[in-house]
Structures are given as structure tokens and as C-alpha cells.
Amino acid sequence: MDSEPIDIIDPTDGRVLYFSCDRFIADIGEGDCCFICGAKPGSKEFDEEHVFPDWIVRRFRLGSDFLDLPLDRSVSLRRYVVNCCQECNGRMSQVFETPLSTLTNGYTTPNSRIPDLVVHFTGFFGPRSYHVGGANVLMGAGTVHFLSNSMDLATHRALHSRNGREPVGVS
């Protein structure tokens, strides 16, 4: 039994809640509609949304990195953009980018007595835990390590640095 591709549209405002594969390819992949709600250019104000937000590129020093795409294409992380209406872009910042930007970033060691600090929507946060002597920390590779409160600050910062190439040992 063949089934027709189904799109689910919000009847109150016309937003696409679910794209069929065919519609996604036509409107988003090959077209210029908002990649979140499916709005067509001209129906709303649009931005080009960076796939990798500028704060991530800056914080993790990814400005010279490239992403390999299908068909032997490569694109700079700084320049990889998709069409996004301003409404969805603002909502995405509120729901995802702001909370993610406040995750631990290595400025202080685990359970430091230095309080966390937020300045201009950017935070300086250390890992916090109720464990005695340190904190369990999830690494980018998916492993969990116990980091001591008394660990060397340079080592701790190196663990938070993607491109620093610092030698780090965690036991």
C-alpha cells in the first residue's frame, strides 16, 4: 500500500509542524524557506542563521575549522548558514543557545569557592557537585570522570579547550 507524503500544518498560523521528506528537500534543502517553520521568504522577515552560532565558534576557537559535506563540499564553520525567519531564530536562541552558552566552561575548578558569574549573557561557570572532593563531569567523548576540587587550574582549562592541543591526563 503506497502512502502519500504527509505534512502537518498548524491551522492557526500555517506553520509546518512536520515536513514530509519530499517537502523538506524541496522547500528547505533545495529551496529557501525557513528551516524550522517552513515560512516562505516574503511572508516574514528572514535572517541567515549560522548552523554553528558565533559564540560557539569563538569560545571553542573553531574559526579555522571546516565541515565536510556530501558531494565533496567543504564549508567554513563561520560561514555555514541556513535560512531562518526572525521569529524562529529568536525562539531558537531563547530555548537552545542561551541555556547552552551557560554550561561549564573551565574558568574555575570543580566546586570552586569563586562564585559563578554572568556578564552580558555570558557566564563563567565551573562544575558543581554535592560529591565530597570534586565533581563527576561528562566529557565530549561520552565518558564520565571525577575531577578533584584541588586539580590544577591549567589542566582543568585544557580539558575545556578543543583546539588547545594541551597534553591532559585525567585519571
Rosetta constraint file for C-alpha pairs under 8 A:
AtomPair CA 5 CA 20 HARMONIC 5.48 0.50
AtomPair CA 5 CA 21 HARMONIC 7.41 0.50
AtomPair CA 5 CA 22 HARMONIC 7.12 0.50
AtomPair CA 6 CA 19 HARMONIC 7.33 0.50
AtomPair CA 6 CA 20 HARMONIC 5.38 0.50
AtomPair CA 7 CA 16 HARMONIC 7.11 0.50
AtomPair CA 7 CA 17 HARMONIC 7.61 0.50
AtomPair CA 7 CA 18 HARMONIC 5.48 0.50
AtomPair CA 7 CA 19 HARMONIC 5.02 0.50
AtomPair CA 7 CA 20 HARMONIC 5.23 0.50
AtomPair CA 7 CA 23 HARMONIC 7.72 0.50
AtomPair CA 8 CA 16 HARMONIC 5.99 0.50
AtomPair CA 8 CA 17 HARMONIC 5.34 0.50
AtomPair CA 8 CA 18 HARMONIC 4.87 0.50
AtomPair CA 8 CA 19 HARMONIC 6.82 0.50
AtomPair CA 9 CA 14 HARMONIC 5.80 0.50
AtomPair CA 9 CA 15 HARMONIC 5.68 0.50
AtomPair CA 9 CA 16 HARMONIC 4.54 0.50
AtomPair CA 9 CA 17 HARMONIC 5.50 0.50
AtomPair CA 9 CA 18 HARMONIC 7.06 0.50
AtomPair CA 10 CA 14 HARMONIC 5.11 0.50
AtomPair CA 10 CA 15 HARMONIC 5.26 0.50
AtomPair CA 10 CA 16 HARMONIC 6.32 0.50
AtomPair CA 10 CA 17 HARMONIC 6.39 0.50
AtomPair CA 11 CA 15 HARMONIC 7.78 0.50
AtomPair CA 15 CA 37 HARMONIC 5.15 0.50
AtomPair CA 15 CA 38 HARMONIC 6.38 0.50
AtomPair CA 15 CA 39 HARMONIC 6.80 0.50
AtomPair CA 16 CA 36 HARMONIC 7.99 0.50
AtomPair CA 16 CA 37 HARMONIC 5.13 0.50
AtomPair CA 16 CA 38 HARMONIC 5.54 0.50
AtomPair CA 16 CA 39 HARMONIC 7.88 0.50
AtomPair CA 17 CA 37 HARMONIC 6.81 0.50
AtomPair CA 19 CA 23 HARMONIC 5.98 0.50
AtomPair CA 19 CA 24 HARMONIC 5.56 0.50
AtomPair CA 20 CA 24 HARMONIC 6.10 0.50
AtomPair CA 21 CA 25 HARMONIC 6.23 0.50
AtomPair CA 22 CA 26 HARMONIC 6.22 0.50
AtomPair CA 23 CA 27 HARMONIC 5.75 0.50
AtomPair CA 23 CA 28 HARMONIC 7.78 0.50
AtomPair CA 24 CA 28 HARMONIC 5.26 0.50
AtomPair CA 24 CA 29 HARMONIC 6.44 0.50
AtomPair CA 25 CA 29 HARMONIC 4.53 0.50
AtomPair CA 25 CA 30 HARMONIC 5.91 0.50
AtomPair CA 25 CA 31 HARMONIC 7.70 0.50
AtomPair CA 26 CA 30 HARMONIC 5.17 0.50
AtomPair CA 26 CA 31 HARMONIC 5.71 0.50
AtomPair CA 27 CA 31 HARMONIC 4.39 0.50
AtomPair CA 27 CA 32 HARMONIC 6.31 0.50
AtomPair CA 27 CA 33 HARMONIC 5.60 0.50
AtomPair CA 27 CA 38 HARMONIC 7.24 0.50
AtomPair CA 28 CA 32 HARMONIC 5.78 0.50
AtomPair CA 28 CA 33 HARMONIC 5.47 0.50
AtomPair CA 28 CA 34 HARMONIC 6.95 0.50
AtomPair CA 28 CA 35 HARMONIC 5.68 0.50
AtomPair CA 28 CA 38 HARMONIC 7.51 0.50
AtomPair CA 32 CA 40 HARMONIC 7.14 0.50
AtomPair CA 32 CA 41 HARMONIC 7.01 0.50
AtomPair CA 32 CA 83 HARMONIC 6.16 0.50
AtomPair CA 33 CA 38 HARMONIC 5.29 0.50
AtomPair CA 33 CA 39 HARMONIC 5.46 0.50
AtomPair CA 33 CA 40 HARMONIC 4.69 0.50
AtomPair CA 33 CA 41 HARMONIC 6.14 0.50
AtomPair CA 33 CA 83 HARMONIC 6.36 0.50
AtomPair CA 33 CA 84 HARMONIC 7.32 0.50
AtomPair CA 34 CA 38 HARMONIC 4.72 0.50
AtomPair CA 34 CA 39 HARMONIC 5.21 0.50
AtomPair CA 34 CA 40 HARMONIC 6.63 0.50
AtomPair CA 34 CA 41 HARMONIC 7.71 0.50
AtomPair CA 34 CA 46 HARMONIC 7.86 0.50
AtomPair CA 34 CA 82 HARMONIC 7.95 0.50
AtomPair CA 34 CA 83 HARMONIC 5.18 0.50
AtomPair CA 34 CA 84 HARMONIC 4.27 0.50
AtomPair CA 34 CA 85 HARMONIC 5.55 0.50
AtomPair CA 35 CA 82 HARMONIC 7.06 0.50
AtomPair CA 35 CA 83 HARMONIC 6.19 0.50
AtomPair CA 35 CA 84 HARMONIC 5.82 0.50
AtomPair CA 36 CA 84 HARMONIC 6.91 0.50
AtomPair CA 36 CA 88 HARMONIC 6.70 0.50
AtomPair CA 37 CA 88 HARMONIC 7.23 0.50
AtomPair CA 39 CA 43 HARMONIC 6.61 0.50
AtomPair CA 39 CA 44 HARMONIC 7.14 0.50
AtomPair CA 39 CA 85 HARMONIC 7.18 0.50
AtomPair CA 40 CA 44 HARMONIC 7.40 0.50
AtomPair CA 41 CA 45 HARMONIC 7.43 0.50
AtomPair CA 41 CA 46 HARMONIC 6.82 0.50
AtomPair CA 44 CA 85 HARMONIC 6.37 0.50
AtomPair CA 44 CA 86 HARMONIC 7.65 0.50
AtomPair CA 45 CA 85 HARMONIC 5.78 0.50
AtomPair CA 45 CA 86 HARMONIC 5.81 0.50
AtomPair CA 46 CA 83 HARMONIC 6.99 0.50
AtomPair CA 46 CA 84 HARMONIC 5.76 0.50
AtomPair CA 46 CA 85 HARMONIC 4.13 0.50
AtomPair CA 46 CA 86 HARMONIC 5.29 0.50
AtomPair CA 47 CA 83 HARMONIC 6.25 0.50
AtomPair CA 47 CA 84 HARMONIC 5.49 0.50
AtomPair CA 47 CA 85 HARMONIC 5.87 0.50
AtomPair CA 47 CA 86 HARMONIC 5.96 0.50
AtomPair CA 47 CA 89 HARMONIC 7.71 0.50
AtomPair CA 48 CA 81 HARMONIC 5.67 0.50
AtomPair CA 48 CA 82 HARMONIC 5.49 0.50
AtomPair CA 48 CA 83 HARMONIC 4.80 0.50
AtomPair CA 48 CA 84 HARMONIC 5.91 0.50
AtomPair CA 49 CA 53 HARMONIC 7.99 0.50
AtomPair CA 49 CA 81 HARMONIC 5.19 0.50
AtomPair CA 49 CA 82 HARMONIC 5.30 0.50
AtomPair CA 49 CA 83 HARMONIC 6.06 0.50
AtomPair CA 49 CA 84 HARMONIC 5.82 0.50
AtomPair CA 49 CA 89 HARMONIC 7.07 0.50
AtomPair CA 50 CA 54 HARMONIC 7.36 0.50
AtomPair CA 50 CA 78 HARMONIC 7.43 0.50
AtomPair CA 50 CA 79 HARMONIC 7.08 0.50
AtomPair CA 50 CA 80 HARMONIC 5.82 0.50
AtomPair CA 50 CA 81 HARMONIC 4.31 0.50
AtomPair CA 50 CA 82 HARMONIC 6.54 0.50
AtomPair CA 51 CA 77 HARMONIC 7.74 0.50
AtomPair CA 51 CA 80 HARMONIC 5.85 0.50
AtomPair CA 51 CA 81 HARMONIC 5.47 0.50
AtomPair CA 51 CA 82 HARMONIC 6.79 0.50
AtomPair CA 52 CA 56 HARMONIC 6.56 0.50
AtomPair CA 52 CA 57 HARMONIC 6.68 0.50
AtomPair CA 52 CA 77 HARMONIC 6.28 0.50
AtomPair CA 52 CA 78 HARMONIC 7.17 0.50
AtomPair CA 52 CA 80 HARMONIC 7.27 0.50
AtomPair CA 53 CA 57 HARMONIC 6.48 0.50
AtomPair CA 53 CA 97 HARMONIC 7.97 0.50
AtomPair CA 54 CA 58 HARMONIC 6.07 0.50
AtomPair CA 54 CA 78 HARMONIC 7.17 0.50
AtomPair CA 55 CA 59 HARMONIC 5.85 0.50
AtomPair CA 55 CA 101 HARMONIC 7.66 0.50
AtomPair CA 56 CA 60 HARMONIC 5.94 0.50
AtomPair CA 56 CA 61 HARMONIC 7.96 0.50
AtomPair CA 56 CA 62 HARMONIC 7.77 0.50
AtomPair CA 56 CA 101 HARMONIC 7.83 0.50
AtomPair CA 57 CA 61 HARMONIC 5.63 0.50
AtomPair CA 57 CA 62 HARMONIC 4.73 0.50
AtomPair CA 57 CA 63 HARMONIC 5.72 0.50
AtomPair CA 57 CA 77 HARMONIC 7.37 0.50
AtomPair CA 57 CA 78 HARMONIC 6.98 0.50
AtomPair CA 58 CA 62 HARMONIC 6.59 0.50
AtomPair CA 58 CA 63 HARMONIC 6.88 0.50
AtomPair CA 60 CA 161 HARMONIC 6.44 0.50
AtomPair CA 60 CA 162 HARMONIC 5.97 0.50
AtomPair CA 60 CA 163 HARMONIC 7.12 0.50
AtomPair CA 61 CA 162 HARMONIC 7.54 0.50
AtomPair CA 61 CA 163 HARMONIC 6.61 0.50
AtomPair CA 62 CA 77 HARMONIC 7.08 0.50
AtomPair CA 62 CA 163 HARMONIC 7.68 0.50
AtomPair CA 63 CA 76 HARMONIC 7.59 0.50
AtomPair CA 63 CA 77 HARMONIC 6.58 0.50
AtomPair CA 63 CA 78 HARMONIC 5.94 0.50
AtomPair CA 64 CA 76 HARMONIC 7.07 0.50
AtomPair CA 64 CA 77 HARMONIC 7.65 0.50
AtomPair CA 65 CA 76 HARMONIC 6.07 0.50
AtomPair CA 65 CA 77 HARMONIC 6.06 0.50
AtomPair CA 66 CA 74 HARMONIC 6.23 0.50
AtomPair CA 66 CA 75 HARMONIC 5.33 0.50
AtomPair CA 66 CA 76 HARMONIC 4.33 0.50
AtomPair CA 66 CA 77 HARMONIC 5.48 0.50
AtomPair CA 67 CA 74 HARMONIC 5.52 0.50
AtomPair CA 67 CA 75 HARMONIC 5.37 0.50
AtomPair CA 67 CA 76 HARMONIC 6.31 0.50
AtomPair CA 67 CA 77 HARMONIC 6.39 0.50
AtomPair CA 68 CA 72 HARMONIC 7.15 0.50
AtomPair CA 68 CA 73 HARMONIC 6.02 0.50
AtomPair CA 68 CA 74 HARMONIC 4.44 0.50
AtomPair CA 68 CA 75 HARMONIC 6.68 0.50
AtomPair CA 69 CA 73 HARMONIC 4.97 0.50
AtomPair CA 69 CA 74 HARMONIC 5.54 0.50
AtomPair CA 69 CA 75 HARMONIC 7.44 0.50
AtomPair CA 75 CA 79 HARMONIC 6.90 0.50
AtomPair CA 75 CA 80 HARMONIC 6.24 0.50
AtomPair CA 76 CA 80 HARMONIC 6.17 0.50
AtomPair CA 84 CA 88 HARMONIC 6.59 0.50
AtomPair CA 84 CA 89 HARMONIC 6.12 0.50
AtomPair CA 85 CA 89 HARMONIC 6.12 0.50
AtomPair CA 86 CA 90 HARMONIC 6.01 0.50
AtomPair CA 87 CA 91 HARMONIC 6.32 0.50
AtomPair CA 88 CA 92 HARMONIC 5.93 0.50
AtomPair CA 89 CA 93 HARMONIC 6.27 0.50
AtomPair CA 90 CA 94 HARMONIC 6.30 0.50
AtomPair CA 91 CA 95 HARMONIC 6.07 0.50
AtomPair CA 92 CA 96 HARMONIC 5.61 0.50
AtomPair CA 92 CA 97 HARMONIC 6.84 0.50
AtomPair CA 93 CA 97 HARMONIC 4.66 0.50
AtomPair CA 93 CA 98 HARMONIC 5.93 0.50
AtomPair CA 94 CA 98 HARMONIC 5.73 0.50
AtomPair CA 94 CA 99 HARMONIC 7.73 0.50
AtomPair CA 95 CA 99 HARMONIC 7.03 0.50
AtomPair CA 96 CA 100 HARMONIC 6.09 0.50
AtomPair CA 97 CA 101 HARMONIC 5.89 0.50
AtomPair CA 98 CA 102 HARMONIC 6.76 0.50
AtomPair CA 98 CA 121 HARMONIC 7.63 0.50
AtomPair CA 99 CA 103 HARMONIC 7.20 0.50
AtomPair CA 101 CA 122 HARMONIC 6.80 0.50
AtomPair CA 101 CA 123 HARMONIC 7.33 0.50
AtomPair CA 102 CA 122 HARMONIC 6.63 0.50
AtomPair CA 102 CA 123 HARMONIC 5.29 0.50
AtomPair CA 102 CA 124 HARMONIC 7.55 0.50
AtomPair CA 102 CA 125 HARMONIC 7.17 0.50
AtomPair CA 103 CA 123 HARMONIC 7.90 0.50
AtomPair CA 103 CA 125 HARMONIC 6.80 0.50
AtomPair CA 104 CA 124 HARMONIC 7.29 0.50
AtomPair CA 104 CA 125 HARMONIC 4.71 0.50
AtomPair CA 104 CA 126 HARMONIC 5.09 0.50
AtomPair CA 104 CA 127 HARMONIC 5.73 0.50
AtomPair CA 105 CA 124 HARMONIC 6.53 0.50
AtomPair CA 105 CA 125 HARMONIC 5.75 0.50
AtomPair CA 105 CA 126 HARMONIC 6.43 0.50
AtomPair CA 105 CA 157 HARMONIC 7.87 0.50
AtomPair CA 105 CA 160 HARMONIC 6.17 0.50
AtomPair CA 106 CA 124 HARMONIC 7.82 0.50
AtomPair CA 106 CA 125 HARMONIC 6.82 0.50
AtomPair CA 106 CA 126 HARMONIC 5.75 0.50
AtomPair CA 106 CA 127 HARMONIC 7.93 0.50
AtomPair CA 106 CA 156 HARMONIC 6.14 0.50
AtomPair CA 106 CA 157 HARMONIC 4.80 0.50
AtomPair CA 106 CA 159 HARMONIC 7.63 0.50
AtomPair CA 106 CA 160 HARMONIC 5.60 0.50
AtomPair CA 107 CA 124 HARMONIC 5.99 0.50
AtomPair CA 107 CA 125 HARMONIC 6.31 0.50
AtomPair CA 107 CA 126 HARMONIC 6.19 0.50
AtomPair CA 107 CA 157 HARMONIC 6.65 0.50
AtomPair CA 108 CA 112 HARMONIC 6.08 0.50
AtomPair CA 108 CA 114 HARMONIC 7.32 0.50
AtomPair CA 108 CA 124 HARMONIC 7.93 0.50
AtomPair CA 108 CA 125 HARMONIC 6.76 0.50
AtomPair CA 108 CA 126 HARMONIC 4.88 0.50
AtomPair CA 108 CA 127 HARMONIC 7.93 0.50
AtomPair CA 108 CA 153 HARMONIC 6.91 0.50
AtomPair CA 108 CA 156 HARMONIC 7.86 0.50
AtomPair CA 108 CA 157 HARMONIC 7.99 0.50
AtomPair CA 109 CA 126 HARMONIC 5.83 0.50
AtomPair CA 109 CA 127 HARMONIC 7.04 0.50
AtomPair CA 109 CA 149 HARMONIC 6.11 0.50
AtomPair CA 109 CA 150 HARMONIC 7.41 0.50
AtomPair CA 109 CA 151 HARMONIC 6.90 0.50
AtomPair CA 109 CA 152 HARMONIC 7.79 0.50
AtomPair CA 109 CA 153 HARMONIC 6.01 0.50
AtomPair CA 109 CA 156 HARMONIC 6.34 0.50
AtomPair CA 110 CA 126 HARMONIC 5.69 0.50
AtomPair CA 110 CA 127 HARMONIC 4.80 0.50
AtomPair CA 110 CA 128 HARMONIC 5.87 0.50
AtomPair CA 110 CA 129 HARMONIC 7.70 0.50
AtomPair CA 110 CA 134 HARMONIC 5.73 0.50
AtomPair CA 110 CA 135 HARMONIC 5.95 0.50
AtomPair CA 110 CA 147 HARMONIC 6.75 0.50
AtomPair CA 110 CA 148 HARMONIC 6.64 0.50
AtomPair CA 110 CA 149 HARMONIC 4.88 0.50
AtomPair CA 110 CA 150 HARMONIC 7.95 0.50
AtomPair CA 111 CA 126 HARMONIC 6.90 0.50
AtomPair CA 111 CA 127 HARMONIC 6.27 0.50
AtomPair CA 111 CA 128 HARMONIC 4.95 0.50
AtomPair CA 111 CA 129 HARMONIC 6.55 0.50
AtomPair CA 111 CA 134 HARMONIC 6.51 0.50
AtomPair CA 111 CA 135 HARMONIC 7.26 0.50
AtomPair CA 111 CA 149 HARMONIC 5.98 0.50
AtomPair CA 112 CA 126 HARMONIC 7.04 0.50
AtomPair CA 112 CA 149 HARMONIC 6.91 0.50
AtomPair CA 116 CA 123 HARMONIC 7.32 0.50
AtomPair CA 116 CA 124 HARMONIC 5.73 0.50
AtomPair CA 116 CA 125 HARMONIC 5.00 0.50
AtomPair CA 116 CA 126 HARMONIC 6.95 0.50
AtomPair CA 117 CA 123 HARMONIC 5.61 0.50
AtomPair CA 117 CA 124 HARMONIC 5.20 0.50
AtomPair CA 117 CA 125 HARMONIC 6.78 0.50
AtomPair CA 118 CA 122 HARMONIC 5.56 0.50
AtomPair CA 118 CA 123 HARMONIC 4.22 0.50
AtomPair CA 118 CA 124 HARMONIC 6.33 0.50
AtomPair CA 119 CA 123 HARMONIC 6.22 0.50
AtomPair CA 127 CA 135 HARMONIC 6.60 0.50
AtomPair CA 127 CA 137 HARMONIC 7.36 0.50
AtomPair CA 128 CA 135 HARMONIC 6.28 0.50
AtomPair CA 129 CA 134 HARMONIC 6.91 0.50
AtomPair CA 129 CA 135 HARMONIC 5.05 0.50
AtomPair CA 129 CA 136 HARMONIC 7.38 0.50
AtomPair CA 130 CA 135 HARMONIC 7.52 0.50
AtomPair CA 131 CA 135 HARMONIC 6.02 0.50
AtomPair CA 133 CA 148 HARMONIC 5.77 0.50
AtomPair CA 133 CA 149 HARMONIC 5.50 0.50
AtomPair CA 133 CA 150 HARMONIC 7.87 0.50
AtomPair CA 134 CA 146 HARMONIC 6.57 0.50
AtomPair CA 134 CA 147 HARMONIC 5.40 0.50
AtomPair CA 134 CA 148 HARMONIC 4.19 0.50
AtomPair CA 134 CA 149 HARMONIC 4.51 0.50
AtomPair CA 134 CA 150 HARMONIC 7.87 0.50
AtomPair CA 135 CA 146 HARMONIC 5.48 0.50
AtomPair CA 135 CA 147 HARMONIC 5.41 0.50
AtomPair CA 135 CA 148 HARMONIC 6.68 0.50
AtomPair CA 135 CA 149 HARMONIC 7.45 0.50
AtomPair CA 136 CA 144 HARMONIC 6.41 0.50
AtomPair CA 136 CA 145 HARMONIC 5.49 0.50
AtomPair CA 136 CA 146 HARMONIC 4.29 0.50
AtomPair CA 136 CA 147 HARMONIC 6.24 0.50
AtomPair CA 137 CA 144 HARMONIC 5.45 0.50
AtomPair CA 137 CA 145 HARMONIC 5.41 0.50
AtomPair CA 137 CA 146 HARMONIC 6.20 0.50
AtomPair CA 137 CA 147 HARMONIC 6.92 0.50
AtomPair CA 138 CA 142 HARMONIC 6.28 0.50
AtomPair CA 138 CA 143 HARMONIC 5.87 0.50
AtomPair CA 138 CA 144 HARMONIC 4.49 0.50
AtomPair CA 138 CA 145 HARMONIC 6.68 0.50
AtomPair CA 139 CA 143 HARMONIC 5.39 0.50
AtomPair CA 139 CA 144 HARMONIC 6.01 0.50
AtomPair CA 139 CA 145 HARMONIC 7.51 0.50
AtomPair CA 145 CA 170 HARMONIC 7.43 0.50
AtomPair CA 145 CA 171 HARMONIC 7.38 0.50
AtomPair CA 146 CA 171 HARMONIC 7.93 0.50
AtomPair CA 147 CA 151 HARMONIC 7.03 0.50
AtomPair CA 147 CA 170 HARMONIC 7.86 0.50
AtomPair CA 151 CA 155 HARMONIC 7.32 0.50
AtomPair CA 151 CA 156 HARMONIC 6.97 0.50
AtomPair CA 152 CA 156 HARMONIC 6.29 0.50
AtomPair CA 153 CA 157 HARMONIC 6.11 0.50
AtomPair CA 154 CA 158 HARMONIC 6.10 0.50
AtomPair CA 155 CA 159 HARMONIC 6.35 0.50
AtomPair CA 155 CA 168 HARMONIC 6.34 0.50
AtomPair CA 156 CA 160 HARMONIC 6.84 0.50
AtomPair CA 157 CA 161 HARMONIC 6.45 0.50
AtomPair CA 158 CA 164 HARMONIC 6.88 0.50
AtomPair CA 158 CA 166 HARMONIC 5.88 0.50
AtomPair CA 158 CA 167 HARMONIC 7.81 0.50
AtomPair CA 158 CA 168 HARMONIC 6.84 0.50
AtomPair CA 159 CA 168 HARMONIC 6.94 0.50
AtomPair CA 161 CA 165 HARMONIC 7.97 0.50
